[in-house]
Amino acid sequence: MIEIKTPAQLDAMRAAGLVVAKTLATLSAAVRPGVSTGELDELAEQTIRDAGAVPSFKGYHGFPASICASVNEQIVHGIPAKSQVLADGDMISIDCGAILDDWHGDSAVTLFVGTVADPDQALSDATHASMLAGIAAIVPGARLTDVSHAIETSVHSSERAHGRSYGIVREYGGHGIGSSMHMDPFLPNHGKPGKGPRLRVGMAIAIEPMLTLGAEETVELEDGWTVITADGSRAAHWEHTVAITDDGPWVLTAPE
């Protein structure tokens, strides 16, 4: 069953989402050459706890950190470490979640460290655009895969505009969210429209496309968490938590 929230519960999710937005803004300002992903993780946890919230990720199925920090060929679930020091030209996807008053917020951004290579910028732009297309498709009465199709269609539009192809990561995707971080339904980032459950007012879904500069195949590292591109190409990841309302999509993790 898909959880339906009351307006008051969505307001509570918005409060959690604002904690996530503030944390990601703080981390975005801190990303620079010489900073370790372990330092970013400490900063994230402090920011979340200072807001009276709890990191969603820390301890989740044994995950050891408060953020996922995925650098370059790492797609998702990268474990932060003091030994992983960012260098000029790196790109990093930071996924962050917070629990406030038992409600969850979840969002991710892709950031650049110093110099930005044109293909990396285009990759991030294409990923971000596909997330926005997915958000626009979250309306009452639509089918779940209408959102998937909107994401995929946006990717193909970016491919034509950029004159190159992107790999759409298929093993991972969006998800329901609310009183738990990961809930039904699973949202693929590709597919034909018109399938899956109908979207209803009060549902909340985390939309999170992940694209690569190469193929879509992935490999999970021996740490049991970090997912990388099989061909070593770089990856980007963007995510927002979105509620379905009578007035259209409400991005709960957008900055105020």
ZIURCOR-V390759 format. One line per field, one symbol per residue. ss: DSSP state (~ for helix, > for strand, _ for the rest). psi: psi as a letter, one per 40 degrees, with the letter a starting at -180 (. if undefined). burial: b if it has 16 or more other C-alpha atoms within 10 Angstrom, else e. A space follows every 10 residues. Layout:
BEGIN
ss: ???
psi: ???
burial: ???
END
This chain:
BEGIN
ss: ______~~~~ ~~~~~~~~~~ ~~~~~~~~~~ _____>~~~~ ~~~~~~~~~~ ___>>____~ ~~____>>>> >__>>>__>_ ____>_____ >>>>>>>>>> __>>>>>>>> >>_____~~~ ~~~~~~~~~~ ~~~~~~____ __>~~~~~~~ ~~~~~~~~~~ ~~____>>__ ___>>>____ __>>>>>___ _______>__ ___>>>>__> >>_____>>> ______>>>_ ____>>>_>> >>>>>__>>> >_____
psi: ihhhiidddd dddddddddd ddddddddde hihehidddd dddddddddd eeihhddheh feheieihhh hbehdifhhi ideghiihei ihhhhhiihh feiiihiiih iihbhhiddd dddddddddd ddddddegih eiideddddd dddddddddd defiiihhhd diaiiiibei dhiiihhifi iiieiaiihi heihhhhgih iiebieiihh ieeedhhihd eeiiiihiii hhihideahh hdeii.
burial: ebbebeeeeb ebbbbbbbbb bbbbeebbee bbbebbbbbb bebbbbbbee bebbbbbbee eebebbbbbb bbbbbbbbbb eeebbbbebb bbbbbbbbbb eebbbbbbbb bbbeeeeeeb bbbbbbbbbb bbbbbbbbbb ebbbbbbbbb bbbbbbebbe eeeebbbbbb ebbbbbbbbe bbbebbbbbb beeeeeeebb bbbbbbbbbb bbbbbbebeb eeeeebbbbe ebbbbbbbbb bbbbbeebbb bbbbee
END
